[in-house]
């Protein structure tokens, strides 16, 4: 996910769809600065939440922020996995500002 300009991210999560477990990474770069970079072992129907709230054991330790985060010039979100069999979906709620 790449957004140029000014805006806000309200929710951001990468969900694993395949059986796993796989070592999945989500990296968030805000205005050219990496603010979140986490790699965790994830099984099917579990995800890594970078912005927002989630339910489940240990979820809070993966959060960058509970509240929305704002960016002035750019937002870049990258997801990766240790396996080609991994199937991740990026869920997000973001808005751009004039």
C-alpha positions in Angstrom: 0.0 0.0 0.0 1.4 3.4 -1.0 -0.3 6.7 -0.5 1.2 10.0 -1.4 0.2 13.3 0.1 -1.3 14.1 3.5 -3.6 11.8 5.3 -4.5 9.5 8.2 -4.6 5.7 8.8 -7.3 4.5 11.2 -6.8 0.8 11.0 -4.0 -1.4 9.5 -3.7 -5.2 9.7 -2.1 -8.0 7.7 -4.1 -11.3 8.0 -2.7 -14.7 7.1 -5.2 -16.8 5.0 -3.1 -20.0 4.5 -2.5 -22.8 7.0 0.9 -21.8 8.2 2.4 -21.0 10.5 4.6 -18.6 8.6 7.0 -15.9 9.6 5.1 -12.8 8.3 6.3 -9.2 8.3 4.5 -5.9 8.2 6.5 -2.7 7.8 5.1 0.8 8.0 7.0 3.8 6.7 5.5 7.2 7.5 6.9 10.3 5.8 10.1 8.4 5.0 10.7 7.0 8.5 10.0 3.4 9.5 7.7 3.5 12.5 6.7 -0.2 12.7 8.6 -3.3 11.5 7.4 -6.6 13.1 7.9 -10.2 12.0 5.9 -12.8 13.8 4.9 -16.5 13.4 1.3 -16.4 12.2 -1.2 -19.2 11.5 -4.3 -19.2 9.4 -6.9 -16.5 10.3 -4.4 -14.6 12.6 -2.9 -11.3 11.8 -0.5 -8.6 12.8 -2.2 -5.3 13.7 -0.1 -2.2 13.3 -2.8 0.5 13.9 -6.1 0.0 15.7 -7.5 -2.5 18.1 -7.8 -6.3 17.9 -9.0 -9.2 20.0 -7.0 -12.2 20.9 -4.1 -13.4 23.0 -1.0 -11.2 22.8 -2.5 -8.8 20.3 -1.5 -5.6 22.2 2.2 -6.4 21.9 2.1 -6.0 18.1 0.4 -2.6 18.0 2.3 0.5 16.9 -0.6 2.8 17.9 -4.1 2.3 19.3 -5.3 5.6 17.7 -5.1 6.8 14.1 -1.8 8.0 12.9 -1.3 11.0 10.5 1.2 11.5 7.7 2.3 14.6 6.0 3.7 13.4 2.7 3.6 9.6 2.3 2.6 6.3 3.8 4.1 3.0 2.6 3.0 -0.4 4.0 5.0 -3.5 3.0 4.0 -7.1 3.9 6.2 -10.2 3.4 6.4 -13.9 4.4 9.0 -16.6 4.9 7.0 -18.9 2.6 5.7 -18.7 -1.0 2.7 -20.6 0.3 1.6 -17.7 2.4 -1.5 -15.8 1.4 -1.9 -12.5 3.2 -4.6 -9.9 3.0 -4.0 -6.3 4.0 -7.0 -4.7 5.7 -6.9 -0.9 6.2 -8.9 2.2 6.7 -7.2 5.3 5.5 -8.1 8.8 4.3 -6.4 11.5 2.4 -6.5 15.2 3.4 -6.2 18.3 1.2 
